[in-house]
């Protein structure tokens, strides 16, 4: 088991897979081998994989897809065996993504008394970053002259540009300047925690407390702010292509899942009316 896991890690690192994906794929293979009690991976059959996937019928569609992709990677890329498993990818049902209105967003900010905490939440919303990207952001990643910054090794191990809103620029500059005595320079994490950077869990706690104080009944989590960022950009007239670039999506269809419920359709004139 150890040998196949190490080979998978090496190959995925070579292909620059994200650490999250590497961990998920290796965990799947470990669970598969334990459940099937297969000691020699060369003896794995397609029927073993199909039976294993069928045993996951109570799991969500996205979870089953991760297991399927991980096992296909092991079979095809590491063991160099065909893996045409006759099982359809489980479709994840499309549903409207949760988001906050502009009024709810302002109420959320106003409910946060701690200035550092408020800055973190406003920065998260105003940039459209993922929470993992925010907590890993470093001082050297920010360019105030260009009102932008760079996210390094984001989802899919991709770099991308994010914007710095004028509304928080001065507060952000003062925060960095006032904390230089705490070595908040250069390669240091922008928002420090006890063991390096602040934890994602702490961001969630801040949001939970703020949402409760602001009497927001929606399930407010970090990704809701990212959805709200996209929605509000659309309401302000930004094109889906611009929003796609800011969110860092490689596929426009992913971005449209954030926007499709607000794309105006009623009232649009057919082109035949202009002929």
N, C-alpha and C positions, 0 to 999 in steps of 0.2 A: 504493500500500500504506500509506504513512504516513498518508494522509487517513482511511482506514477505521479504522485502529488508534486514531487520535486521537479519532474520533467514538465508538468503542466505550468508550474510557477515560472520556470526558466523560459519556456516558450511564450507565455503571456507577457512577461517582462520584456522580452525581446521585441514583441509587437506593440509595446507601450500601452498595454491594457491598464486601466486604473486599478489601484490597490483594492478598491471596493469590489470590482468585478473579479479580480484574482481570488480574493477571500471567499466570495460567494461561490464561484465555480469549484474551488477546492473543497469547500464544506459539502457541496452537493455530492461530489464523487466519494468523499469519506462516508457520507450517509448511505449512498447507494451500495458501496462495498460491504458495509456492516450489515445492512438489511438483507442483501442477497447472499452474504457469507461466501463470496467468491474470493479465493486467495490468489489465483493466477489470472491476472487481467487479460491475458491472451485468450482465455476461454470464455470471455464475455460474448453472449449472443444477443442478437437484436430482440429476441423474445424476452431476455432478461430485462432489457431496458423498457420494453413495452409494458411488461408486467409491473415493473417498478412505478412507471408513470401512471398506470391505471390505479395503483394503490394510493395515489395522491388526489383522488377525485374530490375530496372534501376541501382541498386547498384552493386558494384564489387562482384565477387564470394567469395572472402575472407570475405567481410563484411557480406554477407548473411550467411556464415558458422558460424560466431561469433554469430549472432542473433539466429540461429538454436540451437547451442550448449548451449547458455545461457537459452533459453526457455526450452530445454530438462532437463537442470540441475534443474531449478525451479520445473518442473512437477514431475520428477522422484526422485530427491534427497530431495526435501523439502515437496512437496505435496504428495509424494509417490503414484503417478498415472502413469499408462503406457502412453507413449507418442510416439507411432509408427506413426509418421507423414509420409505419403506417398509422400515425396518430396526428390529428390536426392540431395546429397551434391553438391553444385556448384563447379565445378573444376576450379582451378586457372590455367590458361594456363602457361605452362613452357616457359620461354624465357631466352635468354642468359643474365646473370647478368652483369651489368656494372662493369668495372674494369680498372685500370690504368696500362700502361706498366711501366717497370722499369725506363725508361727514363722520362716518365711523372711524376712518383712518385718523382724522384730526383728534377725535375724542380719545382714541387709543394713545396718541402722543401726549395729550394733555394729562392723562392719568398717570404718567410716569414721572415721579418726583426726582429721582436720582439722575443727575445731569449726564453722567457717563452712560447709564442704561438708556436714557432717552436718545442720546447721540447714536448709540449702536442700532437701536430699532429704526430710527429715522434714516440712517445710512443704509440699512438692510432694505428698507422699502424704496428709497429714492434711487438706488442703483440697480434693483432687480436681481441682486445676487442671491445665490443659494446660501443657506446658513453655514454650510461647511466651507464655503468660499470666504465668507465674512470672517469667521474665527481664524482662518489660516492666512488672512491678509497681513502683509508686512508693510512697514513704513516706506520702504524703498519701492513698493509697488504703486505708490501714489505720485502723480505729477500735477501739482496745483496750477502750474503755468498753462497746462493744456486742459484743465478741468476734467481730467480723466485718470484712469489707472489701469493696471493690467492684472487680470486673474491668471495665475500661473498653475498649470496642471489641474484645470477644473474637471468637470465631468467628461469622461472619455479621454482624459489626459490632455485636453486642449487648452490653449491660452486664448484669452479674449479681452477686449477693452470694455471697461464700464465707465459710466459718466459720474461726475461729482456735481451734485446740485448746488446752485448758488446759495440756496437757503441754509445749507449746512456747512458750506465751505469755510467760513470764518470760524465757526465753532470747532470744526475738525482741525484747522490749523492751530488754534489756541490749545486744543487738547494735546496735540503733539508737542507744541512749544512748552507747555506747562509741565510736561512729564519727561522732559529731557534728562532731568536729574535721576529718573528711574530707568535710564538707558533706553528710552523710547526713541531710538534713532536707527537709521540704516536698515539692517537685517532683522531688527526686532519685530515681534508681533505687534500689530497696532493695538489690539485689545488683549492685554495680558491676563492670565489667570494664575492659579497657584502652581500649576505644573506646566508652564509654557503659555499657551494661549487660553483665552476664556473658553469654557465648554459650550457645546451646542445645548446641553441640558439647561444651562443657566439662561440662555436666550429664551428657551421655552418657558421657564419659570417667570421671567420678566413679562412675557406676553400673557401668560395665564393671569397673573396678578393685575396687569393693566386692563385686560378685557373684562375681568370681574368688576373692577372699580368703575370702568366706563359703562358697565351694564350692557355689554355686547354679548348677545346670546349665541352667536355663531362660534364654531370651533376654530379659535384663532391660534394658528401655529405658524412657524416661520415661512412655510411655502405659500400660505394664504397671502402674505405680503408680496410675494413674487407674482402671484396671480393678479393681485390688486394693481401692482405696478403696470402689468401688461394691459389690463382693462382700462386703467386711467389714461395710459398713453393712447389707446385706441379712441377713447372718448375725446381726447384732445386733438385728434386728427392724424396721428402717426400711422404710417402704412404698416401692414403685416410684415413686410420685408425688413423695415427698420426695427420693429419689435423683435423679430427673429434674431437679428444680429445682436441686439442688446441682451437677449436671454441666452444666447449661445447655442441655439438649436441648429443642428445640421440639416434638419428636415422641416420645411415650412408646415407640414401637416401636424407636427407636434405643437407648433405655435398656435395653429388654428384651433386646437383643442382648448386653448386658453381664451380664444376670442369668438368662437363660432356662435355663441348664444347672443352676441350683441351686434353681429354683422347685419346692417340694415337691409331688409329684403322688401318689406311692404313699402309701396310708393315708388319703387324703381320702375322706370319706363322701359318697355321692350324696345329693342332697336328698330322694330318694324314701324313704330310710331314716328320715327324720324325719316323714313324713306319717302 
